[in-house]
């Protein structure tokens, strides 16, 4: 998905898993999902430190409608100057951004030392040492295991390694339910017809902290739309953003987000559990 390089790992993933901006609400655009924030920051101030623990369960890989894909992403970044992900366009709670959105190094962030970060998926522990010269690529996990995880728990103590900049992290989130798309209507193969009018999206509310709606071109190239909205069960994607995608097949992903934000020692850390499903919008 992104990023070369890897952190130093302490210990091994359990065999079940081995198979397979500014703080608060100041992120630029796409922050309409109640208090939920983008899992990875999109905007930051000079010398701000930003951390994330993101457990992602994609029941369908959206760009190719491929098999389930599950990853764990843990990182800590420092912003040498104010900046953010380049926003090509925005409309309400939605932004259109380049496909490199989830690449901290491409957006000018530098890796920082978080020491040892312990991540527990229910009773399955993983210890990572996040303290290197490069950001880590997400770790692939076994979706058969992640599908049944009830709680994501992340902890980290102070001064575990020289240069450790993360103190006293202790955060848990209860797993969100996997959302189901009820509109646009789609067939068993995951295909739906591009509507001639607005793209009205409907789903059964999951009780999550917020919902992320994403849309992009099939094949994964080009810009991507992200909308963060409340988990109300309906949302209309702004036509001003999706018009360029109508001429071809596009993927549409709906993700429920459970999130907890902590600020130990002034370092904002977003702990997020993301579950998603996806369909394709095709032309007749």
C-alpha positions in Angstrom: 0.0 0.0 0.0 2.8 2.4 0.8 6.1 3.1 2.4 9.4 1.4 2.1 11.4 0.4 5.2 10.6 -1.3 8.4 11.0 -0.8 12.2 12.9 -3.2 14.5 10.5 -5.8 15.8 10.8 -7.3 19.2 9.2 -10.7 19.6 7.0 -12.4 17.0 3.4 -12.1 16.1 1.4 -15.0 17.5 1.0 -17.8 15.0 -2.7 -17.0 14.5 -1.7 -13.6 13.2 1.4 -14.7 11.3 -0.7 -16.6 8.7 -1.8 -14.5 6.4 -2.8 17.5 11.6 -3.1 19.7 14.3 -4.6 18.2 17.4 -8.3 17.9 18.1 -10.6 18.6 15.1 -8.1 20.7 13.0 -7.4 18.2 10.2 -8.1 19.8 6.9 -11.3 18.6 5.5 -13.1 15.3 5.9 -13.7 15.7 9.6 -17.5 15.5 9.7 -17.8 12.2 11.5 -18.6 13.5 14.9 -15.4 13.5 17.0 -13.7 10.9 14.8 -10.5 11.9 13.0 -8.7 10.5 10.0 -6.8 7.4 11.3 -3.5 9.0 10.0 -3.2 12.8 10.3 -3.6 15.0 7.3 -2.5 18.4 8.7 0.1 19.4 11.3 1.9 22.4 12.8 5.7 22.9 13.1 7.4 20.5 15.5 4.2 18.7 16.3 4.5 14.9 17.1 1.8 12.6 15.8 1.3 8.9 16.5 -1.1 6.3 15.3 -2.1 2.7 15.8 -4.4 1.5 13.0 -5.9 -1.9 12.8 -7.6 -2.3 9.4 -10.0 -5.1 8.4 -11.0 -4.8 4.7 -13.6 -7.5 4.0 -12.9 -6.7 0.3 -9.8 -5.1 -1.0 -11.6 -2.2 -2.8 -9.4 -1.4 -5.8 -9.6 -4.9 -7.3 -12.5 -6.3 -5.3 -10.0 -8.8 -4.0 -10.0 -11.1 -1.0 -10.0 -9.7 2.6 -7.0 -7.7 3.6 -6.0 -7.0 7.2 -3.1 -4.8 8.4 -1.6 -3.3 11.6 0.1 0.1 11.2 2.0 1.7 14.1 4.1 4.9 13.8 5.2 8.1 15.4 6.1 11.2 13.3 7.6 14.6 13.9 6.7 17.5 11.6 9.8 19.7 11.0 7.4 22.5 9.6 3.8 23.2 9.3 2.1 21.3 6.5 -0.3 18.6 5.5 -1.5 16.3 2.8 -2.2 18.2 -0.4 -6.0 18.7 -0.8 -7.0 18.9 -4.5 -10.6 19.8 -3.8 -13.1 19.7 -0.9 -16.8 19.8 -0.4 -18.4 19.6 3.1 -17.0 16.7 5.0 -15.1 15.3 1.9 -11.7 15.9 0.4 -10.0 14.7 -2.7 -6.4 13.9 -2.2 -3.5 12.3 -4.1 -3.0 8.5 -3.7 0.1 9.2 -1.6 -2.1 10.4 1.3 -1.0 7.6 3.6 2.7 8.1 3.0 4.0 10.2 5.9 7.5 10.5 4.4 6.2 11.8 1.1 4.2 14.5 3.0 7.3 15.8 4.8 7.0 14.0 8.1 10.0 12.5 9.8 10.0 9.3 11.8 10.3 9.7 15.6 11.0 7.2 18.4 8.1 5.7 20.2 10.1 3.1 22.0 8.3 -0.2 22.5 4.6 -0.3 21.6 2.5 -3.2 22.8 -0.5 -4.0 20.8 -3.0 -6.5 22.0 -5.8 -8.0 19.8 -8.0 -9.5 22.5 -5.6 -11.8 24.2 -3.0 -11.9 21.3 0.0 -9.7 22.1 2.4 -8.1 19.6 5.4 -6.0 20.7 6.9 -3.5 18.2 9.9 -1.3 18.6 9.0 1.9 16.7 12.3 3.7 16.6 14.1 3.7 13.3 15.3 5.8 10.4 12.3 4.9 8.2 8.5 4.6 8.7 7.3 1.0 8.7 5.2 -0.7 6.2 1.9 -2.0 7.7 2.1 -5.6 9.0 -0.1 -8.1 7.2 -2.4 -10.1 9.5 -4.7 -13.1 9.1 -8.2 -11.8 8.5 -9.8 -14.9 9.9 -8.4 -13.8 13.2 -8.9 -10.1 12.9 -12.6 -10.7 11.9 -13.3 -12.0 15.4 -11.2 -9.4 17.4 -13.4 -7.6 20.0 -10.9 -5.1 21.5 -7.8 -3.3 20.3 -5.5 -2.3 23.1 -2.2 -0.3 22.7 0.3 0.6 25.5 3.7 2.1 25.7 5.8 3.3 28.6 8.2 6.2 28.9 12.0 6.1 28.4 12.0 2.5 27.0 14.8 3.4 24.6 17.2 6.3 24.2 15.3 9.1 22.4 11.9 7.7 23.3 9.4 10.5 22.7 6.2 8.6 23.7 5.2 8.4 27.3 2.4 6.6 29.1 0.2 5.4 26.2 -2.7 3.2 27.4 -5.7 3.2 25.0 -8.4 0.7 24.0 -11.2 0.7 21.5 -14.0 -1.8 21.1 -14.2 -3.3 17.6 -16.8 -1.6 15.3 -19.2 -3.8 13.4 -18.6 -4.5 9.7 -20.9 -2.2 7.7 -23.2 -3.4 4.9 -24.1 -1.2 1.9 -27.8 -1.3 1.1 -27.8 1.5 -1.5 -26.7 1.7 -4.3 -28.2 -1.7 -4.9 -25.6 -4.2 -6.0 -25.4 -7.8 -7.1 -23.6 -10.8 -5.5 -20.5 -10.0 -7.5 -20.1 -6.6 -5.8 -21.1 -4.5 -8.7 -23.6 -1.7 -8.8 -24.7 0.7 -11.6 -23.5 4.2 -11.6 -26.7 6.2 -10.7 -27.6 8.9 -13.2 -28.1 11.4 -10.4 -26.4 11.8 -7.0 -24.7 8.9 -5.3 -26.9 8.3 -2.3 -25.2 5.8 0.0 -27.2 3.9 2.6 -26.1 1.4 5.2 -27.3 -0.1 8.5 -25.8 2.1 11.3 -23.1 0.2 13.2 -23.0 2.3 16.3 -19.4 3.3 15.5 -17.6 6.6 16.3 -17.9 7.6 12.6 -17.9 6.3 9.1 -15.4 6.9 6.3 -16.7 6.8 2.7 -13.9 6.5 0.0 -14.1 6.5 -3.8 -11.4 6.1 -6.4 -10.7 4.8 -9.9 -10.5 1.0 -10.3 -6.9 -0.1 -10.5 -5.8 2.1 -7.6 -4.2 4.9 -9.7 -5.1 8.6 -9.3 -6.7 10.7 -6.6 -9.0 9.4 -3.9 -12.1 10.9 -2.2 -12.4 10.5 1.5 -15.5 11.6 3.5 -15.7 11.4 7.3 -19.4 11.4 8.4 -21.5 10.4 11.4 -22.8 6.8 11.5 -26.4 7.8 10.6 -27.0 5.3 7.9 -27.1 7.6 4.9 -24.8 10.1 3.0 -24.8 11.7 -0.4 -21.3 11.9 -2.0 -20.9 15.5 -3.4 -21.3 15.5 -7.2 -18.6 18.2 -7.4 -16.0 15.6 -6.4 -17.2 12.5 -8.1 -18.0 13.9 -11.5 -14.5 13.1 -12.9 -14.9 9.4 -12.0 -18.3 8.8 -13.7 -16.8 8.0 -17.1 -15.3 4.7 -15.9 -15.6 2.1 -13.2 -14.9 3.3 -9.7 -14.6 1.6 -6.4 -16.6 2.7 -3.4 -15.6 1.7 0.2 -17.6 2.1 3.4 -15.7 1.8 6.7 -16.9 2.0 10.3 -14.3 3.5 12.7 -13.8 3.0 16.4 -11.3 5.5 17.7 -9.6 6.7 20.9 -7.3 9.7 20.9 -4.7 10.2 23.7 -2.2 13.0 24.2 0.5 11.6 26.5 3.2 14.3 27.1 1.6 16.4 24.4 2.0 13.8 21.7 -1.3 13.1 19.9 -1.8 9.4 19.3 -4.9 8.1 17.4 -5.8 4.5 18.1 -8.3 3.3 15.4 -10.0 0.1 14.5 -11.3 0.3 10.9 -13.7 -2.3 9.3 -14.8 -1.9 5.7 -16.7 -3.3 2.8 -16.5 -2.3 -0.9 -18.4 -2.4 -4.2 -17.7 -1.2 -7.7 -19.8 1.3 -9.6 -19.9 0.4 -13.3 -21.4 2.0 -16.4 -24.1 0.3 -18.4 
